[in-house]
């Protein structure tokens, strides 16, 4: 099979104004997508976006391209990525397109696609789109041009769906929670969801200006959430990322509860209710402590490559319903079709209600191993697996750690970074090894 030219592990992503994240490329992408789906039959394509300023430009470019291909467009405006997936499925669209760079800064942007089932497009469909991207652009006859309309009730539909993922009798009166929307696509949705299930909601990161998405807030920057939880004496805090597909939580003591711990809480909840099916799927980054905690419950963990796409593929292969990443992508296939930060938070809250335990008590079942992650920015493409000096450094560190630790070195699929991860029982040794390995990788990058 021919390798894909434009699509990565999570759609197409990069810096705004630098190829391929340019207005002319997005125009062509809209047209190419339109050509593929026009061949599949009559229908329409949904387009949603997060709150970064470039979304206006790319929304218009995609709309123009789809129109030129003779495909109707329905515009959702700001909408979380999982919301676009849900609406693509329930509105019976041919496809859904999300304009977002997720947790990246405002100057990046990207495009993700969903099928009519609300799942990522298969490779075969992405390759068909790439075929047209490399073909001359044409315009259908004027009588066959597509039309564009806005979906006025998109936010309300998605809010109701989120609430439907927990029992209707369950309410959270008496709970005070802080919700950080990362100045992103959930700003007009998440506060309503949690308020409508009865919680008292303190909202932060809900004033997007096009430039402040993910800026010192959200799932990747939790300091403000921690301080707000403590200041308001809240029961817990919820941090989403710019497009709403990640979740990190903070307990009442101000301690971070990451994706691994949240997956453990949901897995234990599903197990106790008899609803857990198949194994849990994590990634190469999943903490050993979480794996051991699941094992103590009799739950098997499988590790996929890093990326929610690969987690989803393994869940389907192993016939599981729950998986995700420590970064906060959590997939509950018994509730929805993709990673969803709001839905995952509601599942954790449901377990708090059912068990009568605090978030702090629920996460105590996992003893997390110290894990250090160092991100090294690089302007050149480098494959750590094929670099002799880097591999020697990896082996040296693995020898030092022995059976009580592990090393993971990989190039990011979404950013120009080399990620160095070291995990083990001894925190001081883990830090020392991580820095030692990062120094060797940096030398290789600079060479």
DAVEN-V196289 format. One record per helix or strand of 3 or more residues. SS is the DSSP state (~ for helix, > for strand). FROM is the first residue (numbers start at 1). LEN is the number of residues. If there is no record, write none. Layout:
ss,from,len
SS,FROM,LEN
SS,FROM,LEN
//
This chain:
ss,from,len
>,11,5
~,23,18
>,44,6
~,54,15
>,72,7
~,81,10
>,95,5
>,108,8
~,123,11
~,142,3
>,148,3
~,154,11
>,176,5
~,190,7
>,200,5
~,223,9
>,236,5
>,246,6
~,259,15
>,280,4
~,288,9
>,301,4
~,308,11
>,322,3
>,329,4
~,341,15
~,359,5
>,370,8
~,384,3
~,388,17
>,405,7
>,417,8
~,427,20
//
